[in-house]
């Protein structure tokens, strides 16, 4: 596998977006390549870290966005 395609497949695999055929390829590569396993584990660690740091916007922010969207939608109809 090429380096870029391997990294792309790892990312797709991480987010469960691989095809069944790609899953087989990734699983085989992970079983045979310790450095690839380490890279995948690091990606998993990063994914967990990002997920735990996600914040929701405040209700005030959402209200402002929705009001703006409503106003601009009305302007587009004119």
NUKOL-405194 format. One record per atom (N, C-alpha, C, CB): residue number from 0; residue in three letters; x, y, z. Coordinates in steps of 0.001 Angstrom, whole numbers, plus 500000, padded with zeros to 6 digits. Glycine has a CB too. Layout:
N
<atom pos="NUM" code="ALA" X="X" Y="Y" Z="Z"/>
...
END
This chain:
78
<atom pos="0" code="UNK" X="500838" Y="498811" Z="500000"/>
<atom pos="0" code="UNK" X="500000" Y="500000" Z="500000"/>
<atom pos="0" code="UNK" X="500879" Y="501247" Z="500000"/>
<atom pos="0" code="UNK" X="499049" Y="500001" Z="501218"/>
<atom pos="1" code="UNK" X="500439" Y="502255" Z="499323"/>
<atom pos="1" code="UNK" X="501158" Y="503511" Z="499328"/>
<atom pos="1" code="UNK" X="500910" Y="504231" Z="500650"/>
<atom pos="1" code="UNK" X="500736" Y="504390" Z="498133"/>
<atom pos="2" code="UNK" X="501840" Y="505089" Z="501045"/>
<atom pos="2" code="UNK" X="501737" Y="505800" Z="502322"/>
<atom pos="2" code="UNK" X="500463" Y="506635" Z="502406"/>
<atom pos="2" code="UNK" X="502955" Y="506696" Z="502525"/>
<atom pos="3" code="UNK" X="500183" Y="507449" Z="501391"/>
<atom pos="3" code="UNK" X="498996" Y="508307" Z="501435"/>
<atom pos="3" code="UNK" X="497714" Y="507488" Z="501464"/>
<atom pos="3" code="UNK" X="498980" Y="509250" Z="500238"/>
<atom pos="4" code="UNK" X="497634" Y="506456" Z="500636"/>
<atom pos="4" code="UNK" X="496414" Y="505657" Z="500622"/>
<atom pos="4" code="UNK" X="496251" Y="504901" Z="501942"/>
<atom pos="4" code="UNK" X="496430" Y="504673" Z="499440"/>
<atom pos="5" code="UNK" X="497346" Y="504501" Z="502565"/>
<atom pos="5" code="UNK" X="497274" Y="503831" Z="503860"/>
<atom pos="5" code="UNK" X="496729" Y="504785" Z="504913"/>
<atom pos="5" code="UNK" X="498658" Y="503301" Z="504279"/>
<atom pos="6" code="UNK" X="497240" Y="505989" Z="504945"/>
<atom pos="6" code="UNK" X="496755" Y="506972" Z="505909"/>
<atom pos="6" code="UNK" X="495286" Y="507310" Z="505651"/>
<atom pos="6" code="UNK" X="497610" Y="508245" Z="505850"/>
<atom pos="7" code="UNK" X="494917" Y="507439" Z="504389"/>
<atom pos="7" code="UNK" X="493518" Y="507709" Z="504054"/>
<atom pos="7" code="UNK" X="492622" Y="506568" Z="504518"/>
<atom pos="7" code="UNK" X="493358" Y="507927" Z="502540"/>
<atom pos="8" code="UNK" X="493055" Y="505338" Z="504256"/>
<atom pos="8" code="UNK" X="492267" Y="504184" Z="504678"/>
<atom pos="8" code="UNK" X="492166" Y="504087" Z="506197"/>
<atom pos="8" code="UNK" X="492873" Y="502908" Z="504120"/>
<atom pos="9" code="UNK" X="493243" Y="504420" Z="506891"/>
<atom pos="9" code="UNK" X="493200" Y="504404" Z="508352"/>
<atom pos="9" code="UNK" X="492169" Y="505397" Z="508869"/>
<atom pos="9" code="UNK" X="494585" Y="504723" Z="508937"/>
<atom pos="10" code="UNK" X="492139" Y="506573" Z="508290"/>
<atom pos="10" code="UNK" X="491168" Y="507575" Z="508718"/>
<atom pos="10" code="UNK" X="489745" Y="507121" Z="508404"/>
<atom pos="10" code="UNK" X="491455" Y="508921" Z="508044"/>
<atom pos="11" code="UNK" X="489546" Y="506583" Z="507229"/>
<atom pos="11" code="UNK" X="488219" Y="506071" Z="506881"/>
<atom pos="11" code="UNK" X="487816" Y="504939" Z="507824"/>
<atom pos="11" code="UNK" X="488193" Y="505583" Z="505419"/>
<atom pos="12" code="UNK" X="488759" Y="504068" Z="508116"/>
<atom pos="12" code="UNK" X="488500" Y="502935" Z="509018"/>
<atom pos="12" code="UNK" X="488182" Y="503437" Z="510424"/>
<atom pos="12" code="UNK" X="489716" Y="501976" Z="509056"/>
<atom pos="13" code="UNK" X="488874" Y="504442" Z="510857"/>
<atom pos="13" code="UNK" X="488659" Y="505018" Z="512182"/>
<atom pos="13" code="UNK" X="487219" Y="505498" Z="512344"/>
<atom pos="13" code="UNK" X="489632" Y="506178" Z="512425"/>
<atom pos="14" code="UNK" X="486665" Y="506060" Z="511291"/>
<atom pos="14" code="UNK" X="485307" Y="506597" Z="511336"/>
<atom pos="14" code="UNK" X="484280" Y="505645" Z="510708"/>
<atom pos="14" code="UNK" X="485262" Y="507940" Z="510627"/>
<atom pos="15" code="UNK" X="484660" Y="504372" Z="510557"/>
<atom pos="15" code="UNK" X="483767" Y="503335" Z="510012"/>
<atom pos="15" code="UNK" X="483183" Y="503727" Z="508651"/>
<atom pos="15" code="UNK" X="482628" Y="503059" Z="510995"/>
<atom pos="16" code="UNK" X="484031" Y="504267" Z="507798"/>
<atom pos="16" code="UNK" X="483595" Y="504700" Z="506477"/>
<atom pos="16" code="UNK" X="484277" Y="503916" Z="505359"/>
<atom pos="16" code="UNK" X="483864" Y="506178" Z="506304"/>
<atom pos="17" code="UNK" X="484821" Y="502761" Z="505676"/>
<atom pos="17" code="UNK" X="485448" Y="501928" Z="504663"/>
<atom pos="17" code="UNK" X="484426" Y="500951" Z="504094"/>
<atom pos="17" code="UNK" X="486656" Y="501172" Z="505249"/>
<atom pos="18" code="UNK" X="484673" Y="500550" Z="502868"/>
<atom pos="18" code="UNK" X="483857" Y="499515" Z="502250"/>
<atom pos="18" code="UNK" X="484255" Y="498171" Z="502862"/>
<atom pos="18" code="UNK" X="484033" Y="499506" Z="500689"/>
<atom pos="19" code="UNK" X="483439" Y="497144" Z="502681"/>
<atom pos="19" code="UNK" X="483827" Y="495821" Z="503205"/>
<atom pos="19" code="UNK" X="485191" Y="495355" Z="502683"/>
<atom pos="19" code="UNK" X="482764" Y="494786" Z="502839"/>
<atom pos="20" code="UNK" X="485475" Y="495615" Z="501415"/>
<atom pos="20" code="UNK" X="486770" Y="495215" Z="500847"/>
<atom pos="20" code="UNK" X="487910" Y="495991" Z="501494"/>
<atom pos="20" code="UNK" X="486782" Y="495434" Z="499324"/>
<atom pos="21" code="UNK" X="487706" Y="497291" Z="501717"/>
<atom pos="21" code="UNK" X="488740" Y="498111" Z="502356"/>
<atom pos="21" code="UNK" X="488961" Y="497675" Z="503800"/>
<atom pos="21" code="UNK" X="488355" Y="499601" Z="502308"/>
<atom pos="22" code="UNK" X="487896" Y="497276" Z="504488"/>
<atom pos="22" code="UNK" X="488028" Y="496795" Z="505870"/>
<atom pos="22" code="UNK" X="488947" Y="495584" Z="505939"/>
<atom pos="22" code="UNK" X="486650" Y="496441" Z="506453"/>
<atom pos="23" code="UNK" X="488798" Y="494699" Z="504972"/>
<atom pos="23" code="UNK" X="489651" Y="493509" Z="504926"/>
<atom pos="23" code="UNK" X="491103" Y="493903" Z="504729"/>
<atom pos="23" code="UNK" X="489204" Y="492560" Z="503804"/>
<atom pos="24" code="UNK" X="491345" Y="494828" Z="503816"/>
<atom pos="24" code="UNK" X="492709" Y="495287" Z="503537"/>
<atom pos="24" code="UNK" X="493313" Y="495940" Z="504779"/>
<atom pos="24" code="UNK" X="492719" Y="496279" Z="502351"/>
<atom pos="25" code="UNK" X="492559" Y="496825" Z="505420"/>
<atom pos="25" code="UNK" X="493066" Y="497522" Z="506602"/>
<atom pos="25" code="UNK" X="493333" Y="496537" Z="507733"/>
<atom pos="25" code="UNK" X="492072" Y="498602" Z="507062"/>
<atom pos="26" code="UNK" X="492416" Y="495613" Z="507955"/>
<atom pos="26" code="UNK" X="492599" Y="494626" Z="509025"/>
<atom pos="26" code="UNK" X="493850" Y="493780" Z="508780"/>
<atom pos="26" code="UNK" X="491357" Y="493717" Z="509137"/>
<atom pos="27" code="UNK" X="494061" Y="493394" Z="507539"/>
<atom pos="27" code="UNK" X="495249" Y="492605" Z="507192"/>
<atom pos="27" code="UNK" X="496522" Y="493410" Z="507432"/>
<atom pos="27" code="UNK" X="495182" Y="492144" Z="505723"/>
<atom pos="28" code="UNK" X="496516" Y="494663" Z="506973"/>
<atom pos="28" code="UNK" X="497688" Y="495522" Z="507156"/>
<atom pos="28" code="UNK" X="497968" Y="495769" Z="508642"/>
<atom pos="28" code="UNK" X="497484" Y="496862" Z="506429"/>
<atom pos="29" code="UNK" X="496920" Y="496001" Z="509420"/>
<atom pos="29" code="UNK" X="497100" Y="496243" Z="510853"/>
<atom pos="29" code="UNK" X="497645" Y="495007" Z="511560"/>
<atom pos="29" code="UNK" X="495775" Y="496667" Z="511492"/>
<atom pos="30" code="UNK" X="497205" Y="493826" Z="511137"/>
<atom pos="30" code="UNK" X="497666" Y="492574" Z="511751"/>
<atom pos="30" code="UNK" X="499140" Y="492310" Z="511462"/>
<atom pos="30" code="UNK" X="496825" Y="491401" Z="511251"/>
<atom pos="31" code="UNK" X="499635" Y="492802" Z="510336"/>
<atom pos="31" code="UNK" X="500995" Y="492507" Z="509907"/>
<atom pos="31" code="UNK" X="502010" Y="493606" Z="510208"/>
<atom pos="31" code="UNK" X="500997" Y="492238" Z="508456"/>
<atom pos="32" code="UNK" X="501545" Y="494801" Z="510512"/>
<atom pos="32" code="UNK" X="502451" Y="495943" Z="510591"/>
<atom pos="32" code="UNK" X="502319" Y="496647" Z="511942"/>
<atom pos="32" code="UNK" X="502169" Y="496931" Z="509447"/>
<atom pos="33" code="UNK" X="503323" Y="496461" Z="512793"/>
<atom pos="33" code="UNK" X="503271" Y="497048" Z="514132"/>
<atom pos="33" code="UNK" X="503312" Y="498567" Z="514115"/>
<atom pos="33" code="UNK" X="504411" Y="496529" Z="514962"/>
<atom pos="34" code="UNK" X="504064" Y="499154" Z="513208"/>
<atom pos="34" code="UNK" X="504113" Y="500619" Z="513151"/>
<atom pos="34" code="UNK" X="502768" Y="501189" Z="512703"/>
<atom pos="34" code="UNK" X="505230" Y="501084" Z="512196"/>
<atom pos="35" code="UNK" X="502083" Y="500467" Z="511825"/>
<atom pos="35" code="UNK" X="500750" Y="500887" Z="511393"/>
<atom pos="35" code="UNK" X="499758" Y="500760" Z="512552"/>
<atom pos="35" code="UNK" X="500279" Y="500044" Z="510180"/>
<atom pos="36" code="UNK" X="499900" Y="499716" Z="513353"/>
<atom pos="36" code="UNK" X="499070" Y="499550" Z="514551"/>
<atom pos="36" code="UNK" X="499271" Y="500726" Z="515502"/>
<atom pos="36" code="UNK" X="499403" Y="498221" Z="515267"/>
<atom pos="37" code="UNK" X="500520" Y="501118" Z="515699"/>
<atom pos="37" code="UNK" X="500828" Y="502242" Z="516582"/>
<atom pos="37" code="UNK" X="500226" Y="503533" Z="516033"/>
<atom pos="37" code="UNK" X="502353" Y="502393" Z="516756"/>
<atom pos="38" code="UNK" X="500312" Y="503715" Z="514718"/>
<atom pos="38" code="UNK" X="499742" Y="504907" Z="514097"/>
<atom pos="38" code="UNK" X="498224" Y="504929" Z="514268"/>
<atom pos="38" code="UNK" X="500111" Y="504967" Z="512603"/>
<atom pos="39" code="UNK" X="497597" Y="503764" Z="514091"/>
<atom pos="39" code="UNK" X="496147" Y="503688" Z="514244"/>
<atom pos="39" code="UNK" X="495731" Y="503955" Z="515693"/>
<atom pos="39" code="UNK" X="495636" Y="502313" Z="513790"/>
<atom pos="40" code="UNK" X="496498" Y="503436" Z="516632"/>
<atom pos="40" code="UNK" X="496207" Y="503681" Z="518042"/>
<atom pos="40" code="UNK" X="496339" Y="505168" Z="518376"/>
<atom pos="40" code="UNK" X="497143" Y="502851" Z="518934"/>
<atom pos="41" code="UNK" X="497313" Y="505819" Z="517781"/>
<atom pos="41" code="UNK" X="497479" Y="507258" Z="517988"/>
<atom pos="41" code="UNK" X="496296" Y="508026" Z="517406"/>
<atom pos="41" code="UNK" X="498795" Y="507746" Z="517354"/>
<atom pos="42" code="UNK" X="495829" Y="507601" Z="516238"/>
<atom pos="42" code="UNK" X="494651" Y="508227" Z="515644"/>
<atom pos="42" code="UNK" X="493424" Y="508036" Z="516540"/>
<atom pos="42" code="UNK" X="494385" Y="507646" Z="514243"/>
<atom pos="43" code="UNK" X="493271" Y="506834" Z="517106"/>
<atom pos="43" code="UNK" X="492164" Y="506577" Z="518016"/>
<atom pos="43" code="UNK" X="492250" Y="507469" Z="519259"/>
<atom pos="43" code="UNK" X="492148" Y="505102" Z="518424"/>
<atom pos="44" code="UNK" X="493444" Y="507621" Z="519774"/>
<atom pos="44" code="UNK" X="493661" Y="508468" Z="520945"/>
<atom pos="44" code="UNK" X="493287" Y="509913" Z="520626"/>
<atom pos="44" code="UNK" X="495130" Y="508382" Z="521416"/>
<atom pos="45" code="UNK" X="493704" Y="510388" Z="519461"/>
<atom pos="45" code="UNK" X="493384" Y="511747" Z="519040"/>
<atom pos="45" code="UNK" X="491887" Y="511918" Z="518850"/>
<atom pos="45" code="UNK" X="494121" Y="512096" Z="517750"/>
<atom pos="46" code="UNK" X="491243" Y="510928" Z="518251"/>
<atom pos="46" code="UNK" X="489796" Y="510985" Z="518046"/>
<atom pos="46" code="UNK" X="489060" Y="511084" Z="519390"/>
<atom pos="46" code="UNK" X="489316" Y="509743" Z="517262"/>
<atom pos="47" code="UNK" X="489460" Y="510279" Z="520361"/>
<atom pos="47" code="UNK" X="488833" Y="510333" Z="521688"/>
<atom pos="47" code="UNK" X="489054" Y="511689" Z="522342"/>
<atom pos="47" code="UNK" X="489386" Y="509220" Z="522591"/>
<atom pos="48" code="UNK" X="490251" Y="512220" Z="522184"/>
<atom pos="48" code="UNK" X="490567" Y="513519" Z="522768"/>
<atom pos="48" code="UNK" X="489720" Y="514621" Z="522145"/>
<atom pos="48" code="UNK" X="492052" Y="513834" Z="522594"/>
<atom pos="49" code="UNK" X="489590" Y="514599" Z="520834"/>
<atom pos="49" code="UNK" X="488776" Y="515599" Z="520152"/>
<atom pos="49" code="UNK" X="487312" Y="515484" Z="520558"/>
<atom pos="49" code="UNK" X="488914" Y="515454" Z="518639"/>
<atom pos="50" code="UNK" X="486824" Y="514263" Z="520663"/>
<atom pos="50" code="UNK" X="485419" Y="514049" Z="521030"/>
<atom pos="50" code="UNK" X="485142" Y="514549" Z="522447"/>
<atom pos="50" code="UNK" X="485054" Y="512556" Z="520918"/>
<atom pos="51" code="UNK" X="486097" Y="514379" Z="523341"/>
<atom pos="51" code="UNK" X="485872" Y="514804" Z="524723"/>
<atom pos="51" code="UNK" X="485954" Y="516315" Z="524874"/>
<atom pos="51" code="UNK" X="486879" Y="514142" Z="525645"/>
<atom pos="52" code="UNK" X="486607" Y="516985" Z="523939"/>
<atom pos="52" code="UNK" X="486761" Y="518437" Z="524004"/>
<atom pos="52" code="UNK" X="485664" Y="519197" Z="523262"/>
<atom pos="52" code="UNK" X="488099" Y="518825" Z="523445"/>
<atom pos="53" code="UNK" X="484738" Y="518473" Z="522624"/>
<atom pos="53" code="UNK" X="483685" Y="519153" Z="521877"/>
<atom pos="53" code="UNK" X="482792" Y="519943" Z="522823"/>
<atom pos="53" code="UNK" X="482851" Y="518144" Z="521071"/>
<atom pos="54" code="UNK" X="482489" Y="521119" Z="522411"/>
<atom pos="54" code="UNK" X="481610" Y="521991" Z="523179"/>
<atom pos="54" code="UNK" X="480392" Y="522319" Z="522337"/>
<atom pos="54" code="UNK" X="482346" Y="523287" Z="523619"/>
<atom pos="55" code="UNK" X="479292" Y="522536" Z="522987"/>
<atom pos="55" code="UNK" X="478082" Y="522967" Z="522298"/>
<atom pos="55" code="UNK" X="478013" Y="524486" Z="522349"/>
<atom pos="55" code="UNK" X="476809" Y="522327" Z="522932"/>
<atom pos="56" code="UNK" X="477467" Y="525094" Z="521305"/>
<atom pos="56" code="UNK" X="477334" Y="526547" Z="521337"/>
<atom pos="56" code="UNK" X="476300" Y="526958" Z="522384"/>
<atom pos="56" code="UNK" X="476939" Y="527089" Z="519946"/>
<atom pos="57" code="UNK" X="476439" Y="528157" Z="522885"/>
<atom pos="57" code="UNK" X="475480" Y="528652" Z="523876"/>
<atom pos="57" code="UNK" X="474139" Y="528902" Z="523195"/>
<atom pos="57" code="UNK" X="476002" Y="529952" Z="524561"/>
<atom pos="58" code="UNK" X="473093" Y="528924" Z="523981"/>
<atom pos="58" code="UNK" X="471763" Y="529196" Z="523442"/>
<atom pos="58" code="UNK" X="471688" Y="530590" Z="522825"/>
<atom pos="58" code="UNK" X="470707" Y="529051" Z="524538"/>
<atom pos="59" code="UNK" X="472411" Y="531530" Z="523402"/>
<atom pos="59" code="UNK" X="472437" Y="532884" Z="522850"/>
<atom pos="59" code="UNK" X="473055" Y="532880" Z="521453"/>
<atom pos="59" code="UNK" X="473222" Y="533832" Z="523779"/>
<atom pos="60" code="UNK" X="474140" Y="532149" Z="521288"/>
<atom pos="60" code="UNK" X="474778" Y="532064" Z="519970"/>
<atom pos="60" code="UNK" X="473832" Y="531447" Z="518951"/>
<atom pos="60" code="UNK" X="476076" Y="531242" Z="520049"/>
<atom pos="61" code="UNK" X="473164" Y="530376" Z="519348"/>
<atom pos="61" code="UNK" X="472212" Y="529740" Z="518439"/>
<atom pos="61" code="UNK" X="471074" Y="530688" Z="518063"/>
<atom pos="61" code="UNK" X="471646" Y="528472" Z="519075"/>
<atom pos="62" code="UNK" X="470574" Y="531445" Z="519024"/>
<atom pos="62" code="UNK" X="469495" Y="532393" Z="518772"/>
<atom pos="62" code="UNK" X="469947" Y="533455" Z="517771"/>
<atom pos="62" code="UNK" X="469035" Y="533053" Z="520087"/>
<atom pos="63" code="UNK" X="471143" Y="533985" Z="517961"/>
<atom pos="63" code="UNK" X="471673" Y="535009" Z="517061"/>
<atom pos="63" code="UNK" X="471811" Y="534465" Z="515644"/>
<atom pos="63" code="UNK" X="473032" Y="535520" Z="517566"/>
<atom pos="64" code="UNK" X="472324" Y="533264" Z="515528"/>
<atom pos="64" code="UNK" X="472496" Y="532639" Z="514208"/>
<atom pos="64" code="UNK" X="471146" Y="532415" Z="513541"/>
<atom pos="64" code="UNK" X="473251" Y="531300" Z="514334"/>
<atom pos="65" code="UNK" X="470192" Y="531913" Z="514300"/>
<atom pos="65" code="UNK" X="468871" Y="531650" Z="513733"/>
<atom pos="65" code="UNK" X="468176" Y="532947" Z="513319"/>
<atom pos="65" code="UNK" X="468005" Y="530888" Z="514739"/>
<atom pos="66" code="UNK" X="468303" Y="533994" Z="514129"/>
<atom pos="66" code="UNK" X="467716" Y="535283" Z="513763"/>
<atom pos="66" code="UNK" X="468343" Y="535826" Z="512486"/>
<atom pos="66" code="UNK" X="467887" Y="536291" Z="514903"/>
<atom pos="67" code="UNK" X="469651" Y="535736" Z="512385"/>
<atom pos="67" code="UNK" X="470353" Y="536208" Z="511193"/>
<atom pos="67" code="UNK" X="469902" Y="535408" Z="509962"/>
<atom pos="67" code="UNK" X="471891" Y="536092" Z="511384"/>
<atom pos="68" code="UNK" X="469814" Y="534094" Z="510129"/>
<atom pos="68" code="UNK" X="469391" Y="533241" Z="509026"/>
<atom pos="68" code="UNK" X="467980" Y="533612" Z="508562"/>
<atom pos="68" code="UNK" X="469444" Y="531762" Z="509443"/>
<atom pos="69" code="UNK" X="467098" Y="533840" Z="509522"/>
<atom pos="69" code="UNK" X="465727" Y="534216" Z="509189"/>
<atom pos="69" code="UNK" X="465690" Y="535544" Z="508427"/>
<atom pos="69" code="UNK" X="464877" Y="534312" Z="510464"/>
<atom pos="70" code="UNK" X="466463" Y="536527" Z="508897"/>
<atom pos="70" code="UNK" X="466482" Y="537842" Z="508253"/>
<atom pos="70" code="UNK" X="467039" Y="537758" Z="506837"/>
<atom pos="70" code="UNK" X="467308" Y="538828" Z="509081"/>
<atom pos="71" code="UNK" X="468117" Y="537018" Z="506658"/>
<atom pos="71" code="UNK" X="468723" Y="536931" Z="505321"/>
<atom pos="71" code="UNK" X="467856" Y="536109" Z="504381"/>
<atom pos="71" code="UNK" X="470129" Y="536320" Z="505404"/>
<atom pos="72" code="UNK" X="467143" Y="535150" Z="504903"/>
<atom pos="72" code="UNK" X="466244" Y="534359" Z="504067"/>
<atom pos="72" code="UNK" X="465115" Y="535241" Z="503532"/>
<atom pos="72" code="UNK" X="465667" Y="533163" Z="504863"/>
<atom pos="73" code="UNK" X="464596" Y="536097" Z="504375"/>
<atom pos="73" code="UNK" X="463532" Y="537008" Z="503960"/>
<atom pos="73" code="UNK" X="464054" Y="537990" Z="502921"/>
<atom pos="73" code="UNK" X="462960" Y="537765" Z="505171"/>
<atom pos="74" code="UNK" X="465301" Y="538442" Z="503050"/>
<atom pos="74" code="UNK" X="465877" Y="539376" Z="502087"/>
<atom pos="74" code="UNK" X="466062" Y="538724" Z="500724"/>
<atom pos="74" code="UNK" X="467212" Y="539907" Z="502596"/>
<atom pos="75" code="UNK" X="466377" Y="537452" Z="500711"/>
<atom pos="75" code="UNK" X="466576" Y="536758" Z="499445"/>
<atom pos="75" code="UNK" X="465268" Y="536596" Z="498675"/>
<atom pos="75" code="UNK" X="467206" Y="535398" Z="499690"/>
<atom pos="76" code="UNK" X="464166" Y="536587" Z="499393"/>
<atom pos="76" code="UNK" X="462872" Y="536437" Z="498729"/>
<atom pos="76" code="UNK" X="462438" Y="537729" Z="498025"/>
<atom pos="76" code="UNK" X="461811" Y="536017" Z="499744"/>
<atom pos="77" code="UNK" X="463006" Y="538845" Z="498428"/>
<atom pos="77" code="UNK" X="462611" Y="540147" Z="497865"/>
<atom pos="77" code="UNK" X="463156" Y="540346" Z="496472"/>
<atom pos="77" code="UNK" X="463083" Y="541278" Z="498758"/>
END
